Amino acid sequence: MSDERPHKPHHSSQSGKKAEKKGKGKEKHHGFNEKAFAPRSGRKAERQGRRAAEKDQTRLHVPLVDRTPDDIPPPVIVAIVGPPGVGKTTLVKSLVRRFTKQTLNDIRGPVTVVSGKRRRLTFIECNNDLNSMIDIGKIADLVLLMIDGSFGFEMETFEFLNILQAHGFPKVIGVLTHLDLIKKSATLRATKKALKKRFWAEIYQGAKLFYLSGVLNGRYPDTEILNLSRFISVMKFRPLIFRNAHPYLLADRFEDLTPREQIRQSKGKCDRTVTVYGYLRGTNMREGTKVHIPGIGDLDVNSITLLGDPCPFPTTESEKRRKLSEKKKLLVHAPMSDVGGVMYDKDAVWVNVPGSFTRGNMDVPQGEGEQMVMDLQDVDETLEVAVARSQIRLLGSSSKSLSIDPSSSRSTLLRPDNDDESEEDEEQEAEDDEATESYQGGDSDDGELSVDQHEEAELLFTGRSVHRTGRRSTGKLSAPHERDSGAIEYAESDSDLGDGGDGHVRFDFGDDVHEDIASDTDEEEEEELPKWKSNLLDQANTSFKLARRSRRKDWTKLIYSSALSPSEVLQDKLSGGHPGERDADEEDGFFTIKRSAGVDADTVDSIKDASLPDQLKKWENEEMLDSIRHLFITGGNDTPVAEDVDDEGVLGDEVEDDYRSDGSDALGTHVAKADDGDSRAAALAAKKEALKRKFDEQYDDPDSVKQDFYTEAKEAISAQQALNRAEFADVDSATRALVEGFRPGSYVRLELYAVPCEMSEHFDPARPLVVGGLLAAEEQFGFVQVRIKRHRWHTRTLKTNDPLILSLGWRRFQTVPLYSLDDHSIRMRMLKYTPEHMHCFATFYGPVSTTNTGFCAFNSLEDGTTAFRIAATGVVLDVDRSVKIVKKLKLTGAPYKIFKNTAFVKDMFSSALEVAKFEGANLRTVSGIRGQVKKALPKPDGAFRATFEDKILMSDLVILRAWYSMQPRKFYNPVTSLLLSSSSNWAGMRLTGQVRREQGLSAPHQADSAYKSIERPGRRFNPLKVPRKLQAALPYASKPKLMKPQKKATYLQKRAVVLEPEEKKALAVMQQMRALRKDAVARRRGKKQERAEVRKKQLEKDEERKGEKKREERKEHMRVAGIKSKREAEREEGGGRKRRKTSS
């Protein structure tokens, strides 16, 4: 019973001492307490306000125009960068599986996936070579910087970060791996904290850092990958300046289109024609743009073709069309990788089918693609032979089967169709006509051909890339009509066409166009025609007029199309259609309309209406011209809006004259002009009203309408983008591509010609292939001046005229810079070496680049270098600057004859011609006396006369300080790393010392350059003698104080010292005590030296014993460590190369 009794619910006390005790001091405050967060001092409040304002300002940035289209943006390039063995491939596989539910076994090249409704991602793994890191740093939108948590930061990581800083810093996310190797939790926390602090110091405070604990089933944990993928999918990117001004694409597919026969004849050494595919990024790319592929060089684009998007965004229709089996399988685009068993190579497409191609294995289900490949193996004859054996008739009522012309070949298919055909084509047409006429027989009971077989047979029968249509000549047409359009085209039909050409019907489509069409009806067989053939002429006439009336001219396409000349454009206007549209109509319709001969464009302007000469006389009046001058750009704005209307609203006399002479047309014209004037007046009034309202708002409350610079700049950018979109809203894609180029986000195909053959031979999908568009100015070469600073981690000092590899813009090239420094804004003084921790100027010969373009410099691109490889960084300042770089030149000479203020100087010049060149130059002696070069002396050669401001001495050295103009060397050597195999390094120009060291040669010894000991004889100067008369006139302070030596002995020197007996005894005792102490000190020092020798020997024995013990311990430690590392290597299935560690 007690178990079944329900428990009494607890009720809190509402009254009494317990309730009072609980509720004491817990009164709730409703509303905001103003005193809770108020600062205690005004100084603290000021600091808080200043800090809040600084935080607001740091969030602001200079607004940049984002040229990425909003409707179809290109995929975001996500680069996975890190040292070898850090887990880059595993991360790419995990991310691809997260977005596509597919596992890629062999990832090569870019992999594009769809990550959301309006975002796609392109993952690319960066190799551990410097060339790949430079290329990836120029195009990556997001960098996943992988760091081995168990090892720490490595040199490659810092090198890549410095490359990013030089080429525009994109978004960077850190990823720590191999954290499962750290067993202790305390050590793991300390490692994470230290690595995060160092990572923040390199990027910025608060940079995102993800942790990947371990690997499960060949991938990272799904939860950690999910967090990383969500963060990537929602990131926002700021446009970078250089990429925002240049078109570029990351090639995800590469093909070689060079004919195999040409390659065979040249033994593979001919230039290739290749195509690259990829998403266009940056800005628009126009036809004729020159491109640069880093690692290859500048190339010309033969053609740009817009292709369908291979990885489109998901839409409602596409999701509905997906099969049930494909619900969980999303799209992935990776042509260079093994995706779904299909892999695109440079010259073939490989289909990988698991198992064997034996037809007996029917247990394994085969897909459609596998079945097609297996069926192709059983084919023992070509399609042409199969069609030749078959009895295929074009129509069911045909009496003859189709036959294949043996003369037709593949070259016929590839040859374009021209208006003037060859004799073989004419003979084939005649045969076609005969065959067509033979099809006029009665109905047959034979089976008809299917649509697909019909098209295939038609292509094989004609040997053309387009269907041949039957043609028939008319006999009663005039000669000009025959020359103009040839014969009439007929659609392929089983109707009775007849063999006569006598029946003609004339179509009148206007004043100038008369069409003659042969009649396809016969009066004798009029009763036997089918129902759809009745009244065929009226139907054709009606449909032609409707099509001609509804056809709209695209003048933009006609103007910008390079295939049409102005005369052809006018002819197209006269004929009433575009040539392409006319051809399409001729192929699709029943008839070919005979048109009249073309009219000369210079004779008749078909665009304007014909006007009589009498109507043009009124425009010779100046007053008439002034009345419409305000309608043009160059006219004035002070003319009234509606001039043709008088103040009383009555039309002027000119209108009445026109009405009397020309009828109602002139009145209607002037009424329309008056209406236009009224509309313009209304628009002008509305504009004035808006300006007045805006002025009133600014005058009444100026602070309310005032905007800051940031808001105004963003609104201006938004307004310009809206204007651009509205401008091209009604323009089709083909015309828009002609006007502004192909837009970013388009998947294009670039055909490049004259490409070196080594590109195809050594193509490696693991190395990124970047195609960067060049601006018009960047195709030129000249002297470029930059501001450069040697990197503080680079050990070597940079020297003038030493080769340096620069990564500037899209290019990587080797050049010889000349370093200089601005000498007080007077001259550019050459420097032999770059200064320490300081910027300097550099001038080199290379491609022209825009101002403020960043670059980085390297001494070598080899991978075996252990030191920091980035030598310097900087920005471009100017191009082809006219300022001269000068070098200091000191000329020294010695005087050989001295007069009062004149001296003859020698050993400074070698001839009188050199002296003549330096006449008037300033001189200076070592003692500071200034002078000037005057005239050359006849003897000796090179001697000259010079004047000085004071008399010089024979010992003075005369110095002439001059400046010698220096010109940079014109040396440009592009880095062609993609033309070499992956295992070989590119080698440029080497230093002389490096060549001698590699060849084992010693530097040549020159006797003049050897150092010699300088012997300077001592000089004896005469004492200064001041005459006595002058001494007497000088004041006492200026008189010379000369002390003569003492000739006589002094009193102290002459006196004799005699000691008393007590003094003698005391002196003897003191001498004895000094001797005893000296002997004791000597014996004590000897004993100490003996003890020190004994102790030294004992210490040596102890040190030897300790050293032996340490060697044994070290040997045992290394043995245990080797066994441990060997086990770990076996467990991890091999390891990478030894990595370099830097001090954090």
Residue pairs with C-beta under 8 A, 6 or more apart in sequence:
12 19
13 19
13 22
39 45
39 48
60 710
61 238
62 713
63 710
63 713
63 714
63 717
64 238
64 239
64 241
64 244
65 239
65 244
65 717
65 720
65 721
66 239
66 244
67 239
67 244
67 282
67 283
67 284
67 744
68 74
68 239
68 281
68 744
68 745
69 743
69 744
69 745
71 745
72 309
72 313
72 745
72 746
73 118
73 119
73 120
73 744
73 745
74 120
74 279
74 280
74 281
74 744
74 745
75 112
75 120
75 121
75 122
75 279
75 311
76 119
76 120
76 121
76 122
76 141
76 142
76 235
76 237
77 110
77 122
77 124
77 139
77 140
77 141
77 142
77 250
77 281
78 95
78 121
78 122
78 123
78 124
78 140
78 141
78 142
78 143
78 144
78 232
79 124
79 125
79 126
79 136
79 140
79 142
79 143
79 144
80 88
80 91
80 92
80 123
80 124
80 125
80 126
80 144
80 146
81 88
81 126
81 133
81 136
81 143
81 144
81 145
81 146
81 160
82 88
82 126
82 145
82 146
82 147
82 148
82 156
82 157
82 175
83 128
83 148
83 154
83 156
83 157
83 1136
83 1139
84 128
84 1136
84 1137
84 1139
85 148
85 1135
85 1136
85 1137
85 1139
86 146
86 147
86 148
86 177
86 178
87 146
87 177
87 178
87 212
87 215
87 220
88 125
88 126
88 146
89 107
89 125
90 215
90 218
90 219
90 220
91 144
91 146
91 175
91 177
91 212
91 220
92 104
92 107
92 111
92 123
92 125
93 103
93 104
93 107
93 218
93 219
94 219
94 220
94 225
95 121
95 123
95 225
95 228
95 229
95 232
96 102
96 103
96 104
96 107
96 111
96 113
96 123
96 332
97 103
97 104
97 219
98 222
98 225
98 226
98 229
99 113
99 114
99 115
99 121
99 229
99 330
99 332
100 113
100 114
100 329
100 330
100 331
100 332
101 328
101 329
101 330
102 329
102 330
102 332
102 339
104 111
104 332
104 334
104 337
104 338
104 339
105 338
106 337
106 338
107 125
107 334
107 337
108 334
108 336
108 337
108 338
108 765
108 766
109 124
109 252
109 334
109 335
109 336
109 337
109 765
109 766
110 122
110 123
110 124
110 250
110 252
110 334
110 336
110 768
111 122
111 123
111 124
111 332
111 333
111 334
111 337
112 120
112 121
112 122
112 123
112 252
112 279
112 310
112 311
112 332
112 333
112 334
113 120
113 121
113 123
113 311
113 330
113 331
113 332
113 333
114 120
114 311
114 313
114 314
114 330
114 331
115 121
115 229
115 232
115 233
116 233
117 313
117 314
118 313
119 233
120 311
120 313
121 232
121 233
122 250
122 252
122 279
124 136
124 140
124 250
124 768
125 766
126 132
126 133
126 136
126 160
126 768
127 133
127 766
127 767
128 156
128 863
129 861
129 863
130 159
130 858
130 861
130 863
130 869
131 294
131 295
131 767
131 812
131 861
131 975
131 977
131 986
132 767
132 768
133 156
133 159
133 160
133 163
134 163
134 167
134 294
134 807
134 812
134 856
135 294
135 295
135 768
135 770
136 143
136 768
137 160
137 163
137 164
137 167
138 167
138 242
138 243
138 294
138 770
138 772
138 810
139 243
139 248
139 250
139 281
139 768
139 770
140 170
141 170
141 171
141 237
142 170
142 171
142 172
142 173
142 232
142 235
142 237
143 160
143 164
143 170
143 171
143 172
143 173
144 173
144 175
145 157
145 160
145 161
145 172
145 173
145 174
145 175
146 175
146 177
147 153
147 157
147 174
147 175
147 176
147 177
147 195
147 199
148 154
148 177
148 178
148 1139
149 176
149 177
149 178
149 179
149 181
149 182
149 191
149 192
149 195
149 211
150 178
150 179
150 181
150 182
150 191
151 178
151 1139
151 1141
152 195
152 1141
152 1144
153 195
153 198
153 1141
153 1142
153 1144
154 1139
154 1140
154 1141
154 1142
155 866
155 868
155 1140
155 1142
158 202
158 793
158 868
158 1142
159 868
159 869
159 870
161 172
161 202
161 203
162 791
162 856
162 870
162 873
163 807
163 856
163 870
164 170
164 172
165 854
165 873
166 807
166 854
166 855
166 856
166 873
167 242
167 807
167 854
167 855
167 856
168 240
168 241
168 242
168 243
168 854
170 237
170 240
171 235
171 237
172 203
172 207
173 207
173 208
173 209
173 210
173 228
173 231
173 232
174 199
174 203
174 207
174 208
174 209
174 210
175 209
175 210
175 211
175 212
175 228
176 192
176 195
176 209
176 210
176 211
176 212
177 212
179 188
179 191
179 192
179 211
179 212
179 213
179 214
180 213
180 214
182 188
182 191
192 211
194 1144
195 209
196 209
198 1144
199 207
199 209
200 206
200 207
208 231
210 224
210 227
210 228
210 231
211 224
212 220
212 221
212 224
213 221
213 224
214 220
214 221
219 225
241 852
242 809
242 853
242 854
243 281
243 282
244 282
244 283
245 282
245 283
245 775
245 850
246 282
246 283
246 772
246 773
246 774
246 775
246 809
246 810
247 280
247 281
247 282
247 283
247 284
247 285
247 289
247 741
247 744
247 772
247 773
248 280
248 281
248 282
248 770
248 771
248 772
248 773
248 810
249 276
249 278
249 279
249 280
249 281
249 748
249 750
249 770
249 771
250 278
250 279
250 281
250 768
250 769
250 770
250 771
251 276
251 277
251 278
251 769
251 770
251 771
252 277
252 278
252 279
252 333
252 334
252 335
252 336
253 276
253 277
253 278
253 335
253 336
253 344
254 274
254 275
254 276
254 277
254 336
254 346
254 763
254 769
255 274
255 275
255 276
255 277
255 344
255 346
255 347
256 272
256 273
256 274
256 346
256 347
256 760
257 272
257 273
257 274
257 275
257 751
258 270
258 272
258 273
258 274
258 760
262 270
263 270
268 757
268 761
269 757
270 757
271 753
271 754
271 755
271 756
271 757
272 755
272 756
272 757
272 759
272 760
273 302
273 751
273 752
273 753
273 755
274 346
274 751
274 752
274 755
274 759
274 760
275 749
275 750
275 751
275 752
276 749
276 750
276 752
276 769
276 771
277 307
277 335
277 747
277 748
277 749
277 750
278 747
278 748
278 771
279 745
279 746
279 747
279 748
280 742
280 743
280 744
280 745
280 746
280 747
280 748
281 744
281 745
282 744
282 773
283 744
284 740
284 741
284 742
284 743
284 744
285 304
285 741
285 742
285 748
285 773
286 740
286 741
286 742
287 301
287 303
287 304
287 737
287 738
287 741
288 301
289 301
289 741
289 773
289 774
290 298
290 299
290 300
290 301
290 773
290 774
290 779
291 298
291 299
291 300
291 301
291 750
291 752
291 771
291 772
291 773
291 774
292 298
292 299
292 771
292 772
292 774
292 810
292 811
293 299
293 769
293 770
293 771
293 772
293 978
294 770
294 772
294 810
294 811
294 812
294 975
294 978
295 767
295 812
295 975
295 976
295 977
295 978
295 979
296 755
296 756
296 759
296 976
296 978
296 979
297 756
297 974
297 976
298 774
298 779
299 752
299 753
299 754
299 755
300 752
300 753
300 754
301 750
301 751
301 752
302 751
302 752
302 753
303 750
303 751
304 742
304 748
304 749
304 750
304 751
305 748
305 749
305 751
306 733
306 737
306 742
306 746
306 747
306 748
306 749
307 747
307 748
307 749
308 747
309 747
310 333
310 747
311 331
311 332
311 333
312 318
312 331
332 339
333 339
335 343
335 344
336 343
336 344
336 765
337 343
337 765
338 352
341 351
341 352
341 353
341 354
341 369
342 349
342 350
342 351
342 352
342 369
343 349
343 350
343 352
344 350
346 760
346 763
347 760
351 369
351 373
353 369
353 370
353 373
355 361
355 364
357 373
357 374
357 377
359 374
359 378
366 374
383 456
383 460
384 404
384 460
387 402
387 404
387 456
387 457
387 460
388 403
388 404
391 401
392 401
392 402
392 449
392 453
392 457
393 400
393 401
393 402
393 446
393 449
394 402
394 435
394 439
394 449
394 454
394 457
394 458
394 461
394 492
395 439
395 448
395 492
395 494
396 443
396 444
396 446
396 447
396 448
396 449
396 494
397 439
397 441
397 442
397 443
397 444
397 494
398 435
398 438
398 439
398 444
399 438
399 439
399 441
399 444
400 435
400 438
402 457
402 460
402 461
403 461
404 460
404 461
405 428
405 463
407 424
408 462
408 463
409 463
412 463
412 464
413 463
413 464
413 465
414 465
417 464
417 465
417 466
419 486
421 429
428 462
428 468
429 468
429 471
432 468
432 470
433 470
433 471
433 472
436 470
436 497
437 497
437 499
439 494
440 496
440 497
449 457
458 467
458 468
459 467
462 468
466 587
467 587
469 489
469 490
469 491
469 492
469 587
470 489
470 490
470 492
471 486
471 487
471 488
471 489
471 490
472 487
472 488
472 490
472 497
472 501
472 518
473 487
473 488
473 501
474 487
474 488
474 501
474 504
474 516
474 518
475 501
475 502
476 501
476 502
476 504
476 516
477 516
477 594
480 596
480 597
481 516
481 594
481 595
481 596
481 597
484 594
484 595
484 596
484 597
484 598
485 592
485 593
485 594
485 595
487 592
488 517
488 518
488 591
488 592
488 594
489 586
489 587
489 591
489 592
490 497
490 520
490 590
490 591
491 589
491 590
495 520
495 533
496 522
496 525
497 520
498 520
498 522
500 522
501 518
503 518
503 519
503 521
503 522
504 516
504 517
504 518
504 519
505 516
505 517
505 518
505 519
505 537
506 514
506 515
506 516
507 514
507 515
507 516
507 517
507 541
507 544
507 593
508 514
508 515
509 515
509 544
509 545
509 548
509 576
512 574
512 596
512 599
513 574
513 575
513 576
513 595
513 596
514 596
515 593
515 594
515 595
516 594
517 537
517 540
517 591
517 593
517 594
519 537
520 536
520 590
521 529
521 533
521 536
540 590
540 591
544 593
547 585
548 576
548 577
551 576
551 577
551 581
553 573
553 578
554 578
554 732
554 735
556 731
556 735
556 739
557 578
557 732
557 734
557 735
557 738
558 564
558 569
558 572
558 578
559 569
560 735
560 738
560 739
561 738
564 572
564 579
566 601
567 598
567 600
567 601
568 579
570 599
570 601
570 605
570 606
570 607
571 598
571 599
571 601
572 578
572 579
572 582
573 606
573 607
574 598
574 599
574 606
575 582
575 595
577 585
586 592
599 606
615 662
618 624
618 654
619 625
624 654
626 639
627 639
627 643
627 644
628 643
629 635
629 636
629 639
630 636
630 637
630 638
630 639
641 677
641 680
641 681
641 684
642 673
642 674
642 677
642 678
642 680
642 681
643 677
644 651
644 652
644 654
644 655
644 670
644 673
644 674
644 677
645 651
645 674
645 677
646 652
651 667
651 670
651 671
651 674
655 666
655 667
655 670
658 666
658 667
658 669
658 670
659 666
659 667
694 705
697 704
697 705
698 705
707 715
728 736
728 739
728 740
731 739
736 743
737 743
742 748
750 771
756 976
756 979
758 976
758 979
758 980
759 978
759 979
762 978
762 979
762 980
762 981
762 982
763 978
764 982
766 982
767 978
767 982
769 978
770 810
772 809
772 810
774 810
775 850
777 848
777 850
778 809
778 847
778 848
778 849
778 850
779 847
780 847
780 848
781 845
781 846
781 847
781 848
781 972
782 845
782 848
782 879
782 880
783 843
783 844
783 845
783 879
783 880
783 881
783 968
784 843
784 844
784 845
784 846
784 847
784 848
784 849
784 876
784 878
784 879
785 841
785 842
785 843
785 876
785 877
785 878
785 879
785 881
786 841
786 842
786 843
786 844
786 855
786 874
786 875
786 876
786 877
787 839
787 840
787 841
787 842
787 874
787 875
787 877
788 817
788 819
788 834
788 839
788 840
788 841
788 842
788 857
788 872
788 873
788 874
789 834
789 838
789 839
789 840
789 872
789 873
789 874
790 797
790 798
790 834
790 836
790 871
790 872
791 868
791 870
791 871
791 872
791 873
792 837
793 868
793 870
794 867
794 868
794 870
794 871
794 872
795 867
795 868
796 859
796 871
797 833
797 834
798 804
798 819
798 833
798 834
798 871
798 872
799 832
799 833
799 834
800 817
800 818
800 819
800 830
800 831
800 832
800 833
801 816
801 818
801 969
802 816
802 991
803 814
803 815
803 816
803 971
803 988
803 989
803 990
803 991
804 814
804 815
804 816
804 817
804 844
804 857
804 858
804 859
804 871
804 872
805 812
805 813
805 814
805 857
805 858
805 859
805 860
805 861
805 975
805 988
806 812
806 813
806 814
806 815
806 844
806 846
806 855
806 856
806 857
806 858
807 855
807 856
807 857
807 858
808 846
808 847
808 849
808 853
808 855
808 876
809 847
809 849
809 853
809 855
811 846
811 847
811 974
812 974
812 975
812 977
813 846
813 847
813 972
813 973
813 974
813 975
814 971
814 972
814 973
814 974
814 975
814 988
814 989
815 844
815 845
815 846
815 971
815 972
815 973
816 844
816 845
816 968
816 969
816 971
817 842
817 843
817 844
817 968
818 830
818 842
818 843
818 844
818 885
818 966
818 968
818 969
819 830
819 831
819 832
819 833
819 834
819 840
819 841
819 842
820 828
820 829
820 830
820 831
820 840
820 841
820 842
820 843
820 885
821 828
821 829
821 831
821 835
821 840
821 841
822 828
822 829
822 841
823 829
827 884
827 886
827 963
828 841
828 883
828 884
828 885
828 886
829 885
829 886
829 887
829 888
830 885
830 886
830 887
830 888
830 966
831 840
834 840
834 872
839 874
841 877
842 874
843 881
843 885
843 968
844 968
845 968
845 969
845 970
845 971
845 972
846 972
847 972
848 879
848 880
849 876
849 879
850 876
851 876
851 877
851 878
851 879
852 875
852 876
853 875
853 876
854 873
854 874
854 875
855 873
855 874
855 875
855 876
856 870
856 872
856 873
857 870
857 871
857 872
857 873
857 874
858 869
858 870
858 871
859 869
859 871
860 869
861 869
861 975
861 977
861 985
861 986
862 985
863 985
866 1140
884 965
884 966
885 965
885 966
885 967
885 968
886 963
886 964
886 965
886 966
887 963
887 964
887 965
887 966
888 961
888 962
888 963
888 964
889 961
889 962
889 963
889 964
890 959
890 960
890 961
890 962
891 908
891 909
891 959
891 960
891 962
892 907
892 908
892 957
892 958
892 959
892 960
893 905
893 906
893 907
893 908
893 909
893 957
893 958
893 960
894 905
894 906
894 907
894 957
894 958
895 903
895 904
895 905
895 906
895 952
895 954
895 956
895 958
896 904
896 905
896 906
896 943
897 903
897 904
898 904
898 951
898 952
898 953
898 954
900 951
901 947
901 948
901 949
901 950
901 951
902 945
902 946
902 947
902 948
903 931
903 945
903 946
903 948
903 952
903 958
904 937
904 943
904 944
904 945
904 946
905 923
905 943
905 944
905 945
905 946
905 958
906 940
906 942
906 943
907 942
908 942
908 944
908 958
908 960
909 915
909 918
909 942
909 943
909 944
910 941
910 942
911 941
911 942
912 936
912 938
912 941
912 942
914 942
915 933
915 935
915 936
915 942
915 944
916 936
918 933
918 960
918 962
919 933
919 934
919 935
920 932
920 933
921 932
921 933
921 960
921 962
922 930
922 931
922 932
922 960
922 961
923 930
923 931
923 932
923 933
923 946
923 948
923 958
923 959
923 960
924 930
924 931
924 958
924 959
924 961
925 931
925 948
925 952
925 956
925 957
925 958
925 959
926 956
926 957
926 959
927 952
927 953
927 956
929 948
929 949
929 950
929 952
929 956
930 948
930 949
931 946
931 947
931 948
931 949
931 952
931 958
932 946
932 947
933 944
933 946
933 960
934 944
934 945
934 946
934 947
935 944
935 945
936 942
936 943
936 944
936 945
937 943
937 944
937 945
946 958
952 958
955 1019
971 989
973 988
973 989
975 986
975 988
976 986
977 986
980 986
990 998
993 1003
995 1001
996 1002
996 1003
1024 1040
1026 1034
1026 1040
1031 1039
1031 1040
1059 1067
1128 1135
1129 1135
